[in-house]
């Protein structure tokens, strides 16, 4: 057997050994698990690096989101409708008691976007779901929540297939006031799904991320901390995560709590259950 014939088999062994956890954009979130379809097989095709995709009929209020003329699966809402009609909230302290009372949420749909890749040796096909989340906000004496709806619109190849998300809609709620967020970008976080998102609010850029990683540089919580930048998005004002600071006393100076909608559109409670991940390098 020549070395050229060994290439396909070695490629498959390498992918299996890396422990790719990309079966779903939310598969490793403790608070949110969902299923997706994935097929991996050897292909004799000579076509290299060919991507293809299909999109399920989904209606969205945002031009950035996936849209369809069909009413099937219509579940998203516009910024102006994100406030809940079931209860009028007049203060941030009341809102902090139950964020689900202040936003009109949707039920995220599964298998919205299907991506395929065939490089001549390995053929992969995977479907991805919508990702909706509510996160707390606490900085500079102000508290509230941010709610976002995101849909997969493309994919890239790393160790597997990683979805790229576009924001359907996002809104900030602070002190009884709703503010649409127009530039929120959610990043699924590559093969390990160490996700994060950032947005601009009142002249500053905020980034939600993870303050601790466990074995193999993998998160063990949903996003749990906040970084703050000047309007340029580069000049750091405060790193409230300190993910790689060797002094644990500096870790998570700006704590937040994030929860993702499950397949029924429900959210876990917003009790802060953060702990340093088992396997964090600072515990060695």
C-alpha positions in Angstrom: 0.0 0.0 0.0 1.5 3.3 -1.0 1.5 6.4 1.2 -1.1 8.0 -1.1 -3.6 5.3 -0.3 -3.1 5.7 3.4 -4.1 9.4 3.3 -7.9 8.9 3.5 -7.6 6.4 6.3 -5.2 8.6 8.3 -7.5 11.6 7.9 -10.4 9.7 9.4 -8.3 8.4 12.3 -7.0 11.9 13.0 -10.6 13.3 13.1 -11.7 10.5 15.5 -8.7 11.0 17.8 -9.4 14.7 18.1 -12.7 14.1 19.9 -14.6 16.5 17.6 -17.6 17.7 19.5 -19.3 19.5 16.7 -22.4 17.3 16.4 -24.4 20.4 17.3 -23.9 24.0 17.9 -25.1 23.5 21.4 -24.1 20.0 22.2 -21.7 20.9 24.9 -23.7 23.5 26.8 -24.6 22.1 30.2 -27.9 24.1 30.1 -28.9 23.3 26.6 -28.6 20.1 24.7 -30.1 19.4 21.3 -29.5 16.8 18.5 -28.3 17.2 15.0 -27.6 14.8 12.2 -24.0 14.1 11.1 -22.7 11.6 8.6 -19.1 10.9 7.9 -18.0 8.5 5.1 -15.2 7.9 2.7 -15.9 9.3 -0.7 -14.2 8.4 -4.0 -15.2 11.7 -5.5 -12.4 13.7 -7.1 -14.1 17.0 -6.3 -12.0 18.8 -3.6 -13.2 21.3 -1.0 -16.8 21.5 -2.3 -19.3 22.9 0.1 -23.1 22.8 -0.3 -25.9 23.7 1.9 -29.7 23.7 2.3 -31.9 25.9 4.4 -35.1 24.9 6.1 -38.1 27.2 5.7 -37.8 29.6 8.6 -39.4 33.1 8.8 -37.4 35.8 10.5 -38.1 39.5 11.2 -34.5 40.5 10.4 -33.0 41.0 7.0 -29.9 39.3 8.3 -31.7 36.1 9.4 -33.0 33.2 7.3 -36.2 34.1 5.6 -38.9 32.3 3.7 -42.1 33.2 2.0 -43.7 30.2 3.7 -45.4 30.6 7.0 -44.2 27.2 8.1 -42.2 27.3 11.3 -42.7 31.0 11.8 -41.5 31.7 15.3 -39.2 34.8 15.5 -40.2 38.3 16.4 -39.1 41.8 15.6 -37.3 44.1 18.0 -40.4 46.1 18.7 -42.3 43.0 19.7 -39.6 41.6 22.0 -41.1 43.2 25.0 -43.6 40.9 26.7 -47.3 41.7 26.4 -48.1 39.5 29.4 -46.7 41.9 32.0 -45.7 45.5 32.1 -42.3 45.9 33.8 -41.5 49.3 35.2 -38.2 48.8 37.0 -34.9 46.9 36.5 -35.2 45.4 39.9 -38.5 43.8 39.0 -37.0 42.6 35.7 -34.1 41.0 37.4 -36.5 38.8 39.3 -37.6 36.9 36.1 -36.1 37.9 32.7 -38.7 35.7 31.0 -41.3 38.2 31.9 -39.7 41.0 29.9 -39.0 39.4 26.6 -41.3 37.7 24.1 -39.2 34.6 23.2 -39.5 32.0 20.4 -39.0 28.3 20.1 -35.7 27.8 18.2 -35.9 25.4 15.3 -33.7 22.4 14.8 -32.0 21.4 11.5 -32.5 24.9 10.0 -29.3 24.8 8.0 -27.6 21.8 6.5 -24.0 22.0 5.3 -22.0 19.4 3.3 -18.4 19.1 2.5 -16.6 16.7 0.2 -12.9 17.0 -0.4 -12.4 13.8 -2.3 -11.4 11.7 0.7 -14.0 12.6 3.4 -17.6 13.5 3.0 -19.4 15.2 5.9 -22.9 16.4 6.3 -24.3 18.2 9.3 -27.4 20.2 10.3 -27.5 23.1 12.8 -30.2 24.7 14.9 -31.1 28.2 15.8 -29.5 29.5 19.0 -31.4 31.9 21.3 -30.1 33.2 24.6 -30.7 35.5 27.5 -27.8 36.9 29.4 -27.6 39.2 32.4 -25.8 42.5 32.2 -24.1 44.2 35.1 -21.5 47.0 34.7 -20.8 50.4 36.0 -23.8 50.4 38.4 -26.3 49.3 35.8 -28.1 46.0 35.6 -30.4 44.3 33.1 -30.6 41.6 30.4 -29.9 41.1 26.8 -31.9 38.7 24.6 -30.8 37.5 21.2 -32.0 35.2 18.4 -29.5 33.8 16.0 -29.7 31.5 13.0 -27.0 29.5 11.1 -26.5 30.9 7.6 -23.3 29.3 6.5 -20.5 27.0 7.7 -16.8 26.6 7.6 -14.5 23.6 7.9 -12.1 23.2 10.8 -11.8 19.8 12.5 -15.4 19.3 11.4 -18.1 21.6 10.1 -18.7 24.8 12.2 -21.8 26.9 11.7 -21.6 30.6 11.2 -24.5 32.5 12.8 -26.3 35.7 11.8 -28.3 37.6 14.4 -32.1 37.7 13.7 -32.8 40.2 16.4 -31.4 41.4 19.7 -32.5 43.8 22.4 -31.1 45.2 25.7 -33.4 45.8 28.7 -32.1 48.2 31.4 -34.1 50.3 33.8 -37.4 49.7 32.2 -36.1 50.7 28.7 -35.7 48.5 25.6 -32.8 49.2 23.3 -32.4 47.4 20.0 -28.9 46.0 19.4 -28.0 46.1 15.7 -24.5 44.8 15.6 -24.5 41.7 17.9 -22.3 38.9 16.5 -22.5 35.4 18.0 -19.5 33.1 17.4 -20.0 29.4 18.0 -16.4 29.0 19.1 -14.9 26.5 16.7 -14.6 22.8 17.2 -14.7 23.0 21.0 -17.7 25.3 20.9 -16.1 27.9 23.2 -18.7 30.4 22.2 -18.8 34.2 22.7 -20.6 37.2 21.4 -20.0 41.0 21.3 -22.1 44.1 20.7 -22.0 47.9 21.0 -24.1 49.6 23.7 -23.9 53.3 24.6 -20.5 53.9 23.1 -18.8 50.8 24.5 -18.2 47.3 23.1 -19.1 44.4 25.4 -17.9 40.9 24.9 -19.4 37.9 26.7 -17.0 35.0 27.1 -15.7 32.2 29.4 -13.5 32.8 32.4 -12.4 29.1 32.8 -11.7 26.2 30.5 -11.3 22.6 31.5 -9.5 19.6 30.0 -8.5 20.0 26.4 -9.3 23.8 26.4 -13.1 23.1 26.6 -15.7 25.2 28.4 -17.7 23.7 31.2 -20.3 26.5 31.6 -22.3 28.7 29.3 -20.7 32.2 28.9 -20.1 33.6 32.4 -18.1 36.8 32.2 -17.8 40.2 30.5 -15.1 42.2 28.9 -15.5 45.9 28.1 -13.8 47.9 25.3 -13.8 51.4 24.0 -15.9 52.1 20.9 -13.1 50.9 18.6 -13.6 47.4 20.0 -9.8 47.0 20.5 -8.9 49.3 23.4 -9.7 47.3 26.6 -11.2 49.1 29.5 -11.6 46.0 31.8 -11.1 42.3 31.3 -13.7 40.9 33.6 -12.9 37.3 32.6 -9.1 36.9 33.1 -9.4 33.5 31.5 -5.7 32.9 31.4 -4.6 35.0 34.5 -2.6 32.7 36.8 -4.0 34.4 39.8 -7.5 33.0 40.5 -8.3 36.1 42.5 -8.4 38.1 39.3 -10.8 35.7 37.6 -14.4 36.7 36.7 -14.3 40.3 38.0 -17.5 41.0 35.9 -19.7 37.9 36.4 -22.8 37.4 34.2 -25.2 34.5 33.7 -26.3 33.2 30.3 -29.0 30.7 29.5 -29.9 29.2 26.1 -33.4 28.3 25.0 -33.9 24.5 24.8 -35.8 22.7 22.0 -39.1 23.7 23.6 -38.1 27.4 24.0 -37.6 27.1 27.7 -34.8 28.5 29.8 -33.2 27.3 33.0 -33.3 29.6 35.9 -30.7 32.3 36.2 -29.1 31.2 39.4 -25.3 31.7 39.1 -23.8 28.2 39.4 -20.3 29.0 38.2 -17.3 27.1 39.4 -13.8 26.9 38.0 -13.7 24.0 35.5 -12.2 20.7 36.4 -8.9 20.6 34.5 -8.4 24.4 34.5 -4.6 24.9 34.2 -4.6 27.0 37.4 -5.8 24.1 39.5 -2.8 22.0 38.6 
